[in-house]
Amino acid sequence: MDDEIRLLDKYIKESNSITFFGGAGVSTESGIPDFRSKDGLYNQHDVRFDKYQPEYLLSHSCLVGEPKVYYEFHRQKMDTRNIEPNNAHKYLAKLEEGGKLLGVVTQNIDGLHQKAGSKKVFEIHGSALRNYCMRCGKKYPSDYIFESNEPIPKCDCGGTIRPDITLYEEGLPDDQVSGAVDAIARADMLIIGGTSLTVYPAASFINYFKGRYLVIINQSELSVRKTDNTLVIKEKIGKVFTDLAAIQNIEL
């Protein structure tokens, strides 16, 4: 892999506007399971939830139709408050600090990019660390739903408090989408990492990239149109960025 790392280093040195597009695989090395792998969230057996389709447990229909089920699942599976960022998150924060990175476009809801120090993060699926009332819009701290003794957390106004994440059947947040698309469209280099590119419409955003260098860091093959300036590295993204930081003398 040394040759691939050195070529990636060369591409980064020749680029001034890099955008990163990532998914669940970016956070698996921090101990957060992805969704579709054999050990992923969708394949974990839990007698409380086995009778439900995984997508249903993360849907608007479940939130409003069976809220007790939704909140029990959310509390058991979506609590990332004590998870620490890994070297993938840390390297991207350093890349931004050095003026190379336009922004991070993430499908994750764990807030680890910000925890690592990234400032320009477009959370196209929202964040489990933000909560708000569905009736009045009042905001609540990240701990509120996880520490509430109420099966269905309620606001002072009587409305239901929900996490600020994009569930199945819901539209993506306009401001995050526009920022993500702009960052991809303006990039001279796009790094895609830790994602299966199977969740739409998010996966379609990479079609806005018209820059020079496309880099794919993923353990499985992705169906992406490649050019002579496309670099594919089949490896864990944390390891790739750890090795890259080492040859660039960046301390993570």
Backbone as numpy.savetxt, mean C-alpha at the origin, in Angstrom:
# Nx Ny Nz CAx CAy CAz Cx Cy Cz
22.14 -11.66 -8.57 21.33 -10.45 -8.57 22.17 -9.18 -8.57
23.49 -9.33 -8.36 24.36 -8.15 -8.27 24.27 -7.27 -9.50
24.25 -7.90 -10.68 24.17 -7.12 -11.92 22.87 -6.33 -12.00
21.79 -6.93 -11.56 20.49 -6.24 -11.58 20.48 -5.06 -10.61
21.08 -5.24 -9.46 21.14 -4.15 -8.47 21.97 -3.00 -9.01
23.06 -3.30 -9.65 23.92 -2.24 -10.21 23.23 -1.52 -11.36
22.45 -2.26 -12.15 21.70 -1.61 -13.23 20.61 -0.72 -12.64
19.97 -1.19 -11.58 18.96 -0.37 -10.91 19.59 0.90 -10.34
20.75 0.76 -9.77 21.49 1.92 -9.25 21.78 2.92 -10.38
22.18 2.40 -11.53 22.46 3.25 -12.68 21.20 4.00 -13.13
20.08 3.29 -13.21 18.82 3.92 -13.62 18.43 5.04 -12.65
18.59 4.79 -11.36 18.23 5.79 -10.36 19.12 7.02 -10.49
20.40 6.81 -10.71 21.33 7.94 -10.85 21.01 8.78 -12.09
20.46 8.14 -13.11 20.15 8.85 -14.35 18.74 9.45 -14.35
18.01 9.26 -13.26 16.63 9.75 -13.17 16.51 10.84 -12.12
15.58 11.75 -12.36 15.36 12.86 -11.43 13.94 12.92 -10.89
13.04 12.15 -11.49 11.62 12.18 -11.08 11.12 10.74 -11.01
11.34 10.11 -9.87 10.99 8.70 -9.69 9.67 8.59 -8.92
8.81 7.71 -9.39 7.58 7.41 -8.65 7.56 5.92 -8.34
7.12 5.60 -7.14 7.02 4.20 -6.73 5.55 3.81 -6.60
5.19 2.66 -7.17 3.83 2.13 -7.09 3.90 0.77 -6.40
3.30 0.65 -5.22 3.45 -0.59 -4.47 2.17 -1.14 -3.91
2.25 -2.41 -3.51 1.11 -3.10 -2.94 1.47 -3.87 -1.69
0.69 -4.90 -1.39 0.80 -5.62 -0.12 2.18 -6.23 0.10
2.86 -6.62 -0.99 4.17 -7.23 -0.86 5.23 -6.33 -0.27
4.98 -5.03 -0.27 5.93 -4.10 0.34 5.93 -4.26 1.86
4.79 -4.65 2.43 4.67 -4.73 3.88 4.76 -6.14 4.45
4.84 -7.15 3.60 4.90 -8.52 4.12 6.16 -8.76 4.94
7.26 -8.08 4.58 8.50 -8.26 5.33 8.46 -7.56 6.69
7.40 -6.79 6.93 7.16 -6.22 8.25 6.24 -7.11 9.08
5.77 -8.20 8.49 4.92 -9.14 9.19 3.44 -8.98 8.91
3.09 -8.13 7.94 1.69 -7.96 7.57 1.39 -8.90 6.40
0.45 -9.82 6.54 0.18 -10.75 5.43 -0.42 -10.02 4.23
-0.10 -10.53 3.04 -0.76 -10.00 1.85 -2.15 -10.63 1.76
-2.77 -10.54 0.60 -4.14 -11.03 0.48 -4.24 -12.39 -0.19
-3.53 -12.58 -1.32 -3.84 -13.72 -2.18 -2.81 -14.84 -2.17
-1.68 -14.69 -1.50 -0.70 -15.77 -1.47 -1.21 -16.91 -0.58
-0.47 -18.02 -0.55 -0.95 -19.18 0.22 -1.06 -18.89 1.71
-0.26 -17.94 2.20 -0.33 -17.55 3.61 -1.05 -16.22 3.80
-1.68 -15.75 2.74 -2.31 -14.43 2.77 -3.62 -14.40 3.53
-4.11 -13.20 3.70 -5.32 -12.97 4.50 -6.51 -13.76 3.98
-6.60 -13.90 2.65 -7.75 -14.60 2.08 -7.68 -16.11 2.28
-6.52 -16.62 2.67 -6.37 -18.06 2.85 -6.15 -18.46 4.31
-6.30 -17.50 5.22 -6.20 -17.80 6.64 -7.54 -18.32 7.15
-7.52 -19.49 7.79 -8.76 -20.08 8.28 -9.05 -19.58 9.70
-10.24 -19.04 9.86 -10.69 -18.51 11.14 -12.17 -18.87 11.25
-12.52 -19.67 12.24 -13.88 -20.19 12.33 -14.92 -19.07 12.42
-14.50 -17.90 12.91 -15.44 -16.79 13.02 -15.84 -16.23 11.66
-14.95 -16.41 10.67 -15.18 -15.77 9.38 -15.20 -16.73 8.19
-14.97 -18.01 8.43 -14.83 -18.96 7.32 -16.06 -19.04 6.42
-17.23 -18.75 6.96 -18.44 -18.86 6.14 -18.63 -17.68 5.19
-17.77 -16.67 5.32 -17.88 -15.47 4.48 -16.80 -15.46 3.40
-17.13 -14.90 2.25 -16.13 -14.65 1.23 -15.22 -13.51 1.72
-13.90 -13.61 1.52 -12.99 -12.56 2.03 -13.34 -11.17 1.52
-13.69 -11.09 0.24 -14.05 -9.78 -0.32 -15.26 -9.18 0.38
-16.17 -10.03 0.81 -17.37 -9.53 1.50 -16.99 -8.89 2.84
-16.05 -9.48 3.55 -15.64 -8.95 4.85 -14.98 -7.59 4.74
-14.53 -7.25 3.53 -13.90 -5.95 3.29 -14.77 -5.10 2.36
-16.08 -5.29 2.46 -16.99 -4.61 1.54 -17.88 -3.61 2.27
-18.42 -2.67 1.49 -19.41 -1.73 2.02 -20.67 -2.47 2.46
-21.02 -3.52 1.74 -22.21 -4.31 2.09 -22.09 -4.90 3.48
-20.90 -5.40 3.82 -20.69 -5.97 5.15 -20.72 -4.88 6.21
-20.09 -3.74 5.92 -20.07 -2.62 6.88 -21.47 -2.19 7.27
-22.37 -2.05 6.29 -23.71 -1.54 6.59 -24.72 -2.66 6.86
-24.47 -3.85 6.31 -25.44 -4.93 6.46 -25.19 -5.82 7.66
-23.91 -6.08 7.96 -23.53 -6.89 9.12 -22.38 -6.21 9.85
-22.64 -5.04 10.43 -21.56 -4.25 11.00 -20.79 -4.95 12.13
-21.47 -5.78 12.92 -20.76 -6.48 14.00 -19.70 -7.41 13.42
-20.06 -8.09 12.34 -19.10 -8.97 11.66 -17.95 -8.14 11.09
-18.30 -7.03 10.43 -17.27 -6.19 9.82 -16.28 -5.69 10.87
-16.76 -5.16 11.97 -15.86 -4.58 12.97 -15.04 -5.63 13.70
-15.59 -6.81 13.89 -14.81 -7.89 14.51 -13.65 -8.27 13.58
-13.95 -8.40 12.29 -12.90 -8.72 11.32 -11.86 -7.60 11.27
-12.31 -6.36 11.23 -11.41 -5.21 11.16 -10.47 -5.19 12.36
-11.00 -5.41 13.55 -10.18 -5.36 14.77 -9.17 -6.51 14.81
-9.57 -7.67 14.29 -8.69 -8.83 14.33 -7.60 -8.80 13.26
-7.92 -8.24 12.08 -7.02 -8.40 10.94 -6.37 -7.11 10.44
-6.88 -5.95 10.82 -6.42 -4.70 10.23 -5.62 -3.81 11.18
-5.28 -4.31 12.35 -4.56 -3.50 13.33 -3.06 -3.55 13.06
-2.53 -2.48 12.52 -1.09 -2.42 12.19 -0.36 -1.37 13.02
-0.97 -0.93 14.11 -0.40 0.18 14.88 0.98 -0.12 15.46
1.24 -1.38 15.77 2.52 -1.73 16.39 3.50 -2.36 15.40
3.18 -2.30 14.13 4.07 -2.84 13.09 5.07 -1.76 12.68
6.31 -2.19 12.47 7.37 -1.25 12.09 7.69 -1.36 10.60
8.06 -0.25 9.97 8.44 -0.29 8.55 9.69 -1.12 8.34
9.81 -1.71 7.16 11.01 -2.47 6.82 11.90 -1.64 5.90
12.96 -2.26 5.39 13.94 -1.51 4.60 13.39 -0.99 3.27
12.32 -1.60 2.77 11.70 -1.07 1.55 11.10 0.30 1.83
10.35 0.40 2.91 9.78 1.69 3.30 10.88 2.72 3.59
11.90 2.27 4.31 12.97 3.19 4.73 13.78 3.70 3.54
14.04 2.81 2.58 14.82 3.25 1.41 14.05 4.29 0.60
12.76 4.06 0.41 11.95 5.02 -0.35 11.91 6.38 0.35
11.87 6.38 1.67 11.90 7.64 2.42 13.24 8.36 2.19
14.32 7.61 2.15 15.64 8.20 1.88 15.71 8.74 0.45
15.09 8.04 -0.48 15.09 8.47 -1.87 14.34 9.79 -2.01
13.26 9.94 -1.28 12.52 11.20 -1.29 13.33 12.31 -0.62
13.97 11.96 0.48 14.80 12.93 1.20 15.91 13.47 0.32
16.41 12.61 -0.58 17.48 13.02 -1.48 17.00 13.77 -2.71
15.69 13.99 -2.82 15.14 14.78 -3.92 14.89 14.01 -5.20
15.00 12.68 -5.15 14.81 11.87 -6.35 13.37 11.40 -6.54
12.63 11.27 -5.45 11.32 10.63 -5.50 10.19 11.64 -5.53
9.34 11.55 -6.57 8.15 12.40 -6.66 7.12 12.00 -5.62
6.98 10.71 -5.39 6.00 10.25 -4.43 5.84 8.74 -4.45
5.17 8.26 -3.42 4.83 6.84 -3.30 3.33 6.69 -3.52
2.97 5.82 -4.44 1.56 5.47 -4.66 1.37 4.09 -4.03
0.57 4.01 -2.98 0.43 2.73 -2.28 -1.02 2.27 -2.26
-1.18 0.96 -2.40 -2.48 0.32 -2.25 -2.69 -0.13 -0.80
-1.67 0.03 0.03 -1.74 -0.43 1.42 -2.42 0.59 2.32
-2.95 0.10 3.43 -3.68 0.96 4.36 -2.99 1.01 5.73
-1.72 0.61 5.78 -1.04 0.44 7.06 -0.26 1.66 7.56
-0.06 2.66 6.71 0.65 3.86 7.13 2.14 3.70 7.34
2.72 2.60 6.88 4.14 2.34 7.15 5.07 3.25 6.35
4.65 3.70 5.18 5.50 4.63 4.42 5.69 5.92 5.21
4.61 6.44 5.77 4.72 7.67 6.57 5.52 7.41 7.84
5.35 6.24 8.43 6.08 5.90 9.65 7.58 5.84 9.40
7.95 5.47 8.16 9.37 5.42 7.78 9.93 6.79 7.45
9.05 7.77 7.25 9.51 9.13 6.97 9.09 9.70 5.64
8.36 8.95 4.83 7.90 9.47 3.54 6.84 10.55 3.76
6.92 11.61 2.97 5.98 12.73 3.08 4.95 12.72 1.96
5.39 12.36 0.75 4.49 12.40 -0.41 3.96 11.00 -0.69
2.88 10.66 0.00 2.29 9.33 -0.10 0.84 9.45 -0.55
0.52 8.76 -1.64 -0.85 8.77 -2.14 -1.50 7.44 -1.77
-2.38 7.47 -0.79 -3.02 6.27 -0.27 -4.34 6.04 -1.02
-4.24 5.34 -2.13 -5.41 5.22 -3.00 -6.49 4.30 -2.43
-6.14 3.53 -1.39 -7.15 2.71 -0.72 -7.39 3.20 0.71
-6.93 4.40 1.02 -7.18 4.97 2.34 -6.21 4.48 3.40
-6.60 4.64 4.67 -5.74 4.27 5.78 -6.56 3.77 6.96
-6.09 2.67 7.57 -6.74 2.13 8.76 -6.39 2.96 10.00
-5.51 3.93 9.84 -5.09 4.76 10.96 -5.90 6.04 11.07
-6.90 6.19 10.21 -7.82 7.33 10.30 -9.25 6.81 10.42
-10.05 7.50 11.21 -11.45 7.11 11.40 -12.33 8.35 11.38
-13.57 8.17 10.94 -14.49 9.31 10.93 -15.93 8.82 11.07
-16.79 9.73 11.49 -18.21 9.42 11.64 -18.90 9.47 10.28
-19.66 8.46 9.98 -20.35 8.38 8.69 -21.49 9.39 8.60
-21.95 9.92 9.74 -23.06 10.87 9.72 -22.56 12.32 9.71
-21.71 12.69 10.66 -21.32 14.10 10.79 -19.91 14.39 10.29
-19.12 13.34 10.03 -17.78 13.54 9.51 -16.71 13.80 10.56
-17.08 13.81 11.84 -16.10 14.05 12.90 -14.98 13.01 12.83
-13.73 13.48 13.00 -12.57 12.59 12.91 -12.23 12.00 14.28
-11.75 10.78 14.26 -11.37 10.09 15.49 -9.96 9.53 15.34
-9.22 9.41 16.46 -7.82 8.95 16.40 -7.70 7.50 15.95
-6.49 7.11 15.60 -6.24 5.78 15.04 -6.60 4.66 16.00
-6.49 4.90 17.30 -6.77 3.85 18.29 -8.26 3.62 18.52
-9.10 4.55 18.08 -10.47 4.57 18.57 -11.24 3.28 18.31
-11.28 2.84 17.07 -12.07 1.65 16.75 -11.47 0.41 17.42
-10.15 0.30 17.42 -9.51 -0.88 17.98 -9.68 -0.98 19.49
-9.79 0.15 20.17 -9.88 0.14 21.62 -11.30 0.38 22.15
-12.23 0.63 21.26 -13.61 0.85 21.68 -14.22 -0.44 22.22
-14.97 -0.32 23.30 -15.66 -1.48 23.86 -16.99 -1.76 23.18
-17.40 -0.85 22.30 -18.67 -1.02 21.59 -18.46 -1.92 20.38
-19.30 -2.93 20.18 -19.17 -3.77 18.98 -19.22 -2.94 17.70
-20.09 -1.92 17.71 -20.19 -0.98 16.59 -19.90 0.41 17.15
-18.74 0.98 16.91 -18.37 2.26 17.52 -19.26 3.40 17.04
-19.73 4.19 18.01 -20.67 5.26 17.71 -20.10 6.63 18.07
-20.46 7.60 17.26 -20.09 9.00 17.47 -21.06 9.63 18.48
-20.67 10.79 19.01 -21.55 11.53 19.91 -22.89 11.87 19.24
-22.86 12.02 17.91 -24.09 12.37 17.19 -24.97 11.16 16.92
-24.49 9.97 17.26 -25.25 8.76 17.01 -24.86 8.02 15.75
-24.01 8.65 14.93 -23.56 8.00 13.70 -22.52 6.93 13.97
-22.28 6.09 12.98 -21.29 5.01 13.10 -19.92 5.53 12.71
-18.92 5.20 13.52 -17.54 5.58 13.22 -16.90 4.46 12.40
-16.33 4.82 11.27 -15.74 3.84 10.38 -14.29 4.20 10.07
-13.48 3.22 9.66 -12.12 3.53 9.22 -12.14 4.20 7.86
-11.16 5.05 7.62 -11.08 5.79 6.36 -10.36 4.95 5.30
-10.92 3.77 5.04 -10.36 2.91 4.01 -11.39 2.71 2.91
-10.90 2.43 1.71 -11.78 2.20 0.57 -12.16 0.73 0.53
-13.41 0.45 0.79 -13.91 -0.92 0.79 -14.35 -1.33 -0.62
-14.50 -2.62 -0.82 -15.12 -3.09 -2.06 -16.49 -2.43 -2.20
-16.83 -2.04 -3.42 -18.08 -1.37 -3.78 -18.02 0.14 -3.56
-16.89 0.65 -3.09 -16.75 2.09 -2.88 -15.76 2.68 -3.88
-15.93 3.96 -4.21 -15.03 4.63 -5.12 -13.74 5.06 -4.43
-12.68 5.16 -5.21 -11.40 5.62 -4.65 -11.46 7.12 -4.36
-10.69 7.58 -3.37 -10.69 9.01 -3.03 -10.11 9.86 -4.17
-10.87 10.84 -4.63 -10.49 11.63 -5.81 -9.14 12.31 -5.65
-8.88 12.90 -4.48 -7.64 13.65 -4.31 -6.42 12.73 -4.37
-6.55 11.53 -3.81 -5.43 10.59 -3.83 -5.20 10.03 -5.23
-6.29 9.79 -5.94 -6.17 9.29 -7.32 -5.52 10.33 -8.22
-5.97 11.57 -8.13 -5.40 12.61 -9.00 -3.93 12.83 -8.69
-3.56 12.79 -7.41 -2.15 12.94 -7.05 -1.31 11.78 -7.54
-1.86 10.57 -7.43 -1.14 9.38 -7.88 -0.92 9.39 -9.39
-1.98 9.68 -10.12 -1.88 9.72 -11.58 -0.90 10.79 -12.03
-0.93 11.94 -11.41 -0.01 13.02 -11.76 1.43 12.61 -11.50
1.69 11.97 -10.36 3.05 11.53 -10.03 3.55 10.48 -11.00
2.68 9.59 -11.43 3.07 8.55 -12.40 3.31 9.17 -13.78
2.43 10.08 -14.17 2.55 10.70 -15.50 3.79 11.57 -15.61
4.23 12.20 -14.52 5.39 13.10 -14.56 6.72 12.39 -14.34
6.66 11.11 -14.00 7.88 10.38 -13.65 8.72 10.05 -14.88
10.04 10.17 -14.72 10.93 9.65 -15.76 11.35 8.22 -15.45
11.00 7.75 -14.24 11.24 6.37 -13.85 10.12 5.90 -12.93
9.56 4.73 -13.22 8.50 4.15 -12.40 9.00 2.82 -11.85
8.93 2.68 -10.52 9.26 1.41 -9.87 7.96 0.79 -9.37
7.67 -0.41 -9.85 6.49 -1.15 -9.40 6.99 -2.28 -8.51
6.45 -2.36 -7.28 6.96 -3.39 -6.38 5.92 -3.96 -5.45
6.02 -5.26 -5.20 5.19 -5.90 -4.20 3.71 -5.88 -4.49
3.33 -6.02 -5.75 1.92 -5.98 -6.11 1.64 -6.97 -7.24
0.47 -7.58 -7.19 0.07 -8.51 -8.24 -0.56 -7.81 -9.43
-0.87 -6.51 -9.26 -1.54 -5.72 -10.29 -2.86 -6.36 -10.74
-3.59 -6.89 -9.76 -4.87 -7.52 -10.08 -6.05 -6.73 -9.52
-5.78 -5.70 -8.73 -6.86 -4.91 -8.13 -7.08 -3.65 -8.98
-8.26 -3.54 -9.52 -8.62 -2.40 -10.37 -9.63 -1.51 -9.64
-9.61 -0.20 -9.93 -8.87 0.46 -11.01 -7.42 0.81 -10.70
-6.95 0.54 -9.46 -5.60 0.96 -9.08 -4.53 0.48 -10.06
-4.62 -0.78 -10.49 -3.59 -1.35 -11.36 -3.50 -0.63 -12.70
-4.60 -0.01 -13.12 -4.60 0.68 -14.42 -3.83 1.99 -14.39
-3.50 2.48 -13.20 -2.81 3.77 -13.10 -1.44 3.75 -13.75
-0.81 2.58 -13.79 0.54 2.51 -14.36 0.54 2.82 -15.86
-0.63 2.76 -16.48 -0.72 3.07 -17.92 -0.45 4.54 -18.22
-0.45 5.37 -17.18 -0.15 6.80 -17.37 1.35 7.05 -17.47
2.16 6.05 -17.19 3.61 6.24 -17.23 4.12 6.29 -18.66
4.83 7.36 -18.99 5.41 7.53 -20.32 6.91 7.83 -20.25
7.50 7.57 -19.09 8.90 7.92 -18.88 9.87 6.93 -19.48
11.11 7.03 -19.04 12.21 6.29 -19.67 12.40 4.89 -19.08
12.49 4.80 -17.76 12.85 3.54 -17.11 11.67 2.95 -16.33
11.38 1.68 -16.58 10.37 0.95 -15.84 11.06 -0.20 -15.10
10.88 -0.23 -13.78 11.50 -1.26 -12.96 10.40 -2.03 -12.23
10.46 -3.36 -12.32 9.47 -4.22 -11.66 10.22 -5.10 -10.66
9.86 -4.96 -9.39 10.47 -5.77 -8.33 9.35 -6.59 -7.70
9.30 -7.85 -8.04 8.19 -8.70 -7.59 8.63 -10.15 -7.67
8.16 -10.96 -6.74 8.58 -12.36 -6.75 7.86 -13.19 -7.81
6.70 -12.71 -8.24 5.98 -13.41 -9.30 5.95 -12.55 -10.56
5.69 -13.18 -11.68 5.66 -12.50 -12.97 4.43 -11.59 -13.05
4.64 -10.39 -13.62 3.53 -9.47 -13.83 3.29 -9.29 -15.32
2.03 -9.11 -15.67 1.67 -8.87 -17.07 1.75 -7.37 -17.34
2.92 -6.92 -17.71 3.18 -5.50 -17.95 3.92 -5.38 -19.28
3.53 -4.39 -20.07 4.21 -4.16 -21.35 5.64 -3.69 -21.08
6.60 -4.42 -21.63 8.01 -4.14 -21.36 8.68 -3.51 -22.58
9.73 -2.73 -22.31 10.54 -2.11 -23.37 12.00 -2.47 -23.11
12.89 -1.92 -23.95 14.32 -2.17 -23.76 14.83 -1.60 -22.45
14.12 -0.63 -21.90 14.53 -0.01 -20.64 13.71 -0.51 -19.45
13.21 -1.74 -19.57 12.47 -2.35 -18.46 13.39 -3.33 -17.73
13.49 -3.17 -16.42 14.28 -4.06 -15.58 13.34 -4.84 -14.67
13.44 -6.17 -14.72 12.61 -7.03 -13.89 13.50 -7.76 -12.89
13.20 -7.61 -11.61 13.95 -8.28 -10.55 12.97 -9.15 -9.75
13.14 -10.45 -9.81 12.25 -11.37 -9.09 12.85 -11.68 -7.73
12.54 -10.82 -6.78 13.12 -10.94 -5.44 12.25 -10.14 -4.47
12.40 -10.40 -3.18 11.70 -9.61 -2.18 12.18 -8.17 -2.25
11.23 -7.25 -2.19 11.57 -5.86 -2.40 12.44 -5.31 -1.26
12.23 -5.81 -0.05 13.07 -5.37 1.07 14.52 -5.74 0.86
14.77 -6.93 0.34 16.14 -7.35 0.08 16.78 -6.52 -1.02
16.01 -6.25 -2.08 16.53 -5.44 -3.20 16.95 -4.07 -2.71
16.09 -3.42 -1.94 16.41 -2.06 -1.47 17.49 -2.07 -0.40
17.62 -3.16 0.36 18.72 -3.28 1.32 20.05 -3.36 0.58
20.11 -4.18 -0.46 21.33 -4.32 -1.25 21.64 -3.03 -2.00
20.61 -2.36 -2.50 20.80 -1.10 -3.22 21.34 -0.03 -2.29
20.79 0.05 -1.09 21.27 1.04 -0.11 22.72 0.79 0.24
23.12 -0.47 0.29 24.50 -0.81 0.65 25.50 -0.29 -0.39
25.19 -0.45 -1.68 26.14 0.02 -2.69 26.07 1.54 -2.87
24.98 2.16 -2.38 24.86 3.62 -2.45 25.31 4.30 -1.15
25.78 3.47 -0.21 26.23 3.98 1.09 25.14 4.77 1.82
23.93 4.24 1.75 22.79 4.83 2.46 22.49 3.99 3.69
22.43 4.63 4.82 22.13 3.92 6.07 20.62 3.89 6.29
20.08 2.70 6.44 18.63 2.54 6.63 18.30 2.33 8.10
